[in-house]
């Protein structure tokens, strides 16, 4: 069954877990060792999956060179820190 609003070719909701188009990390960090490790794992997995990576942390400008989002939605209408 093809779900409305999902990518063509993905037939089950579980497919999005195995073939993500984006990965976001709330509280992403590249300075604090424990948080940086979790963030780095997510970034590595996003790169392996050829998915967009969205670090979300309103207190940081960038994390591992990626601009941080201020909000939890990577929608184009959301602002990024400048």
Helices and strands as residue ranges (DSSP letters): H 15-18, E 22-26, H 33-48, E 52-56, E 62-63, E 66-67
